[in-house]
Amino acid sequence: MQNILASGFTLAIVIAGLAAPSTQAQQAKRAAPVIEKVKGYGTHFQTSDRCVACHNGISTPAGEDISIGTNWRTSMMGNSGRDPYWMGSVRREVTDHGVASQAIQDECTICHMPMMRYEAKLAGGKGEVFAHLPPDLSKRSDQYADDGVSCSVCHQITSEGLGTRASYVGGFKIDEKTKPGERHEYGPFDIDKGHTRIMRTSVSFEPSQEKKTIQSSELCATCHTLLTSALDAEGKSIGELPEQVPYQEWEHSEYKDTRSCQACHMPRVKEEVPITSVFGEPRDGFSRHTFVGGNFFMQRILNRFRTELGVQAQPNEMDAAIERTITHLQSEAAKVTVKNVEIQGGRVSADVSVENLGGHKLPTAYPSRRVWLHVTLRDRDGKAVFESGHLNPDGSITGNDNDADANKFEPHYTEITRPDQIQIYEDVMAGADGSVTTGLLTAIRFIKDNRLLPHGFDKTSAAPDVAVHGEAEKDPDFVGGGDTVRYSMPTGGAQGAFTVEAEVWYQPVGYRWAMNLRKYEAPEPQRFVRYFEAISPASAVVLARASVSR
């Protein structure tokens, strides 16, 4: 136990280290109420239940339910504090780097449990993960932790420092000085005095119009730009890894001048709609609070294991969110074409081109994500005579070196001639010793990053944080907007006509990233491996497909 003197109170801060999780939770929960007694604690935010009463029960003239609370609670924003993969990964990191456990938990709660962590910081403490799991909802700090990235986080962020390095890794700022009851929450609309009075009474915040900030990509960049410090055995920094930089990828693309983060991930309603169910008036320009992204797999886990994880959204709401996420991916992520098909010398050759339709790399953000090409050659009877990139029921890819061996990985290919060669678009990390790793605080660099580039992205002028790494750097067909791979496939004596089928697959948590948690004998990593194995056949989806017969 380490004691820190802050604001006249001695705050008991638990260093989790390698202690048993149950002991950590018991010790930390005894300490948590001490922090809550610090003057001003718990006055800077409100949990979402205070907002939902007025901002649910709204729909479009066509009948689409656009309730803010319903949509938000199905998103990864609303479930960031319940994310079982995050929990398992944090446990792994504090096990690998026990001397830095307190600092690791503090940093990992900045964006996953932001209200709890911000209040703890203002009270002179640190953010803690396992002290709030499972949550005891009689405690204010646990309520904040459980509520994830709630309404009063994003809507309180000020313009101070946005877009600068200081704002990254959760470096957003809220008004810390104005007394409770007079603080502002920002939104894109001008609010009349009647609604202002209702909101002030309900949540103690004053609504204020501030379009530029709340609708800026820079606001999203505060938590979606993560620059991670690798640690040595003594917990000292030995390097920095641009773990997640979708904002910087977007800045280096042609989308910077045409579409913001919110334009894609919070799509606007075309009609005028009310933003509140309490005397709401129709307004133009309302953005859905779906926060649609790419993690359908985690939404599936949250829905299936809802009781264990304390998920608030109803099953039918999560089902709709999963379908919405997949629809978004299949309509706005990628396009694939097959061309230049030739038959010669017992081989069928074809160019397979995949286009990135998004405003950042595909996939982007957390490096567990991967996209790959599944290409099949079929004979005149429809029998597969060549196949590269087949997804197995356990979530692994047939022939992928990394799925078979944690120390290996597939290179970037310009031509594929064998079934055990798979074009996988991913970033692969290495530690200080050069070995492949999925440990974020072990990795110091990327030894492969051939994730598909957005249109307008010039890889020759890209900054180090968004650079291409590995063979793709010199591949002339790997450019802003996509990649082209030549497939030369043996027919094995089969008879044509032949059909070349190409699919683009996407998996939010790659098989190796999940399986590398298995060796950690702690509840959180073991639980996630169990979840992954339970629904691994549903861990990936097809983004696009095409075929040509000749």
Secondary structure as GFF3:
##gff-version 3
##sequence-region A 1 550
A	DSSP	beta_strand	2	6	.	.	.	ID=ss1
A	DSSP	beta_strand	9	13	.	.	.	ID=ss2
A	DSSP	alpha_helix	21	36	.	.	.	ID=ss3
A	DSSP	alpha_helix	49	55	.	.	.	ID=ss4
A	DSSP	alpha_helix	68	72	.	.	.	ID=ss5
A	DSSP	alpha_helix	84	96	.	.	.	ID=ss6
A	DSSP	three_ten_helix	98	100	.	.	.	ID=ss7
A	DSSP	alpha_helix	101	112	.	.	.	ID=ss8
A	DSSP	alpha_helix	114	122	.	.	.	ID=ss9
A	DSSP	three_ten_helix	130	132	.	.	.	ID=ss10
A	DSSP	alpha_helix	140	146	.	.	.	ID=ss11
A	DSSP	alpha_helix	151	154	.	.	.	ID=ss12
A	DSSP	three_ten_helix	165	167	.	.	.	ID=ss13
A	DSSP	beta_strand	184	187	.	.	.	ID=ss14
A	DSSP	alpha_helix	193	203	.	.	.	ID=ss15
A	DSSP	beta_strand	206	209	.	.	.	ID=ss16
A	DSSP	alpha_helix	211	214	.	.	.	ID=ss17
A	DSSP	alpha_helix	217	224	.	.	.	ID=ss18
A	DSSP	beta_strand	226	231	.	.	.	ID=ss19
A	DSSP	beta_strand	237	244	.	.	.	ID=ss20
A	DSSP	alpha_helix	246	251	.	.	.	ID=ss21
A	DSSP	three_ten_helix	254	257	.	.	.	ID=ss22
A	DSSP	alpha_helix	261	265	.	.	.	ID=ss23
A	DSSP	alpha_helix	296	304	.	.	.	ID=ss24
A	DSSP	alpha_helix	306	309	.	.	.	ID=ss25
A	DSSP	alpha_helix	315	332	.	.	.	ID=ss26
A	DSSP	beta_strand	334	344	.	.	.	ID=ss27
A	DSSP	beta_strand	347	356	.	.	.	ID=ss28
A	DSSP	beta_strand	370	378	.	.	.	ID=ss29
A	DSSP	beta_strand	384	388	.	.	.	ID=ss30
A	DSSP	alpha_helix	401	404	.	.	.	ID=ss31
A	DSSP	beta_strand	415	416	.	.	.	ID=ss32
A	DSSP	beta_strand	424	425	.	.	.	ID=ss33
A	DSSP	beta_strand	427	431	.	.	.	ID=ss34
A	DSSP	beta_strand	436	437	.	.	.	ID=ss35
A	DSSP	beta_strand	443	449	.	.	.	ID=ss36
A	DSSP	three_ten_helix	464	466	.	.	.	ID=ss37
A	DSSP	three_ten_helix	471	474	.	.	.	ID=ss38
A	DSSP	beta_strand	482	490	.	.	.	ID=ss39
A	DSSP	beta_strand	499	507	.	.	.	ID=ss40
A	DSSP	alpha_helix	511	515	.	.	.	ID=ss41
A	DSSP	alpha_helix	523	535	.	.	.	ID=ss42
A	DSSP	three_ten_helix	536	538	.	.	.	ID=ss43
A	DSSP	beta_strand	541	549	.	.	.	ID=ss44
###
